[in-house]
Amino acid sequence: MKQTIEQLQHHGERQREAAIQASDAAQELARRANSSNASVIPGPAAYDVLGDIKMLLYYVSEVTDNLPQALAGSLNDARLDVYDRDYDGNEREPRIQVQHASEQLHELTELLSQAYDRAEAAQQAISGQGYKARPQIGAGSRPLQEPLQAAFPDTANSRPTIPTSSTRISPRPQPGSHCRTELQR
């Protein structure tokens, strides 16, 4: 049973609302990830964030992969009289514009897939990292990082890391299946 025009409009409004919510969530993530408090992010937290970014890329690619077919479907739907105008109001052929959009969407889907792969590779690189609180350094003793600070002043708070695992990360990380976190009290 085909939807009525009102149902199509309602469905389109729900899609736009979901897209706005996703955009707002991504904006909030950017604010938090780029805040002054984000100058130190331990591996387990970064691993989780990368997993969520990876899944966001996956779901967005599902949308961009479906849009060309859905746009083409709108051209063939007997309920719709599709027209197209440029910014100056000049008429354009809707089928040609849908073809152009579809080509761009296919490329976008491929780029999102590549971005997903890069997020997975970054996540894999830190999959074995954990951390624990450092013992308090007594008065008169030198901090362990002092030689690093002298050699690399811009990375004084960084420590070199070596990936410790070659296990492939599943595309849908499960809660609790991430890196170790150990805190001393």
N, C-alpha and C positions, 0 to 999 in steps of 0.2 A: 504494500500500500504506500503510495507516494504521499509525501508531506504536503500540507497546504503552504501557501506563500507565508502565512503568519508563522507557521511552524519553522520554515526555513529561516525567517528573520530572527525568531527567538533562538534558534540553534546558533546562528551567526553571532548574536549578541552574547550568548554564553561562551562561545569561543573567544571573542574579543575580551571579555571579562577575565577569562583564564589567562590569556596572553598578557594582560595588564598586570595581573597578580604575579605571574612569573617574572615579568620585567621589574616590578617593584621589589620582589625577593632578591633578584640578581643585583639590583642597585644597593639594597641593604647589605648584602654580602660584600660588595665592593667597598662600601663605607667602613665596614668592620675590619675587613682584611687590609685596608690601606690606612687604618687609623694609627695614631702614634703608639698605641698599645700593641700593635702587631709587629714590632721590630724583632720580637723573638717568638717563633712558633715552633714548638717541639714537633718532632717527626710524627708521633701518633695523631696530633691534631691536624697537621698538614695532610696526613694520609686520609683521614676522614673527610676533610674538605675536598681533596682531590677526587675521592670516590663520589661525592655528591655532585661535583662539577661534571665528572665523567657521565653520570646518569642524566644530568640536565642536558648535556650535549646529545646523548642517545635519544632522549625523548623529543628534543627539538628537531633532530634529524628525521624522526618518524613523521613529524608534521610537514617538514619541507619535502619529504619523499612523497607524501600523499597529495600535496597541494596541486601539482600539475594535472593529475587525473581529475581532481575535484573541479579545478578551473575548466578543463575541457568538458566535464559533465555539465557545467552551467551553460555552455554554448549550445548543447544538444537538448536541454530540458525544455519541453513544450510550454511550461508555465512561465518561462523567462524570455523577455525580449532584451538581449544584452546589447548595449551600445558602448562606445569608447570615444572619449575626447581627450585631447592633449591639454596642457596648461592654458593655451590660448583659445580653447574651445573648438579647435579644428577636429573634424571627425577622423577617426582612425578605424581600421579593420580590427574588430575584436579578436578574430582568430589569429592574426599576425601578432598582436600584443600578447595573447595567451602563449603563443609559441615562444616569443622572446622571454617571457616570464618563466616558462617551463625550462628553457635552457639554463637560465640563471639559477633556478631552484635545484636542478640536477647537479650543477656545479657546487652550489651551497651545501647540498646533502653530502657530496664527496668531501668537501672541506671539513664539515662537521665530523664526519667519520675519521678523518685524519686527526682532528683535534682530540677526539675521543681516544684514539690510539696514543697520542702524546701524553694525555692526562693519565692513561693507564701506565705508560712507561715511567712517568714521574712518580706515580704511586708505587710502582714496583721497586723503583730505586731506593725508596725509603721504607719499604715494607718490613724490614727487620729492625728498624730503630726503636729504641725505647729510651727512657731516661730515669734518673733517680736524683734526689737532692744530693748535692756535694757536701762532704763533711765541712764543718766550719773550720776555717784556717785560723790557727792561733796567732797571737801577736808575735811579731818577729819572724814568722815564716813567710816565704814567698808564694804567691798564688801560682798554680800550675800553668795558667795561661799567660803569664808574663812574657815568656819567650815569643809566643804568638803575637802578642800586642806589639812587641818591638819590630818583628818581621813584617807583620801585616796590620798596620794601625787601622785601616778601614774595616777590617773584619775582626776587631778585638773580641767581639762576643760570639764569634763563630768557631766551630771546631770542624776540621775535615771529617767527612764521613765516608764510609765504604759500604756499598750495598752488600748485604749479607745473605740474601736469599735469591734463588733463581726460579722460584715457584711463580707461575702465572697467576695473576689476581683475577678472580671471577668478575664478570661484567656487572654483577649486582652484589656489591659487598653487603654482608650481613652484619647487623649490630654485634659488637663484641668480637668480631673476627679480625681486629686490627692489631696494631703494634702494642708492645708492652709499656705500661706506665708503672713505675715503682717510686713511691714517695717514702722517704724516711721521716719518722716523726720524732 
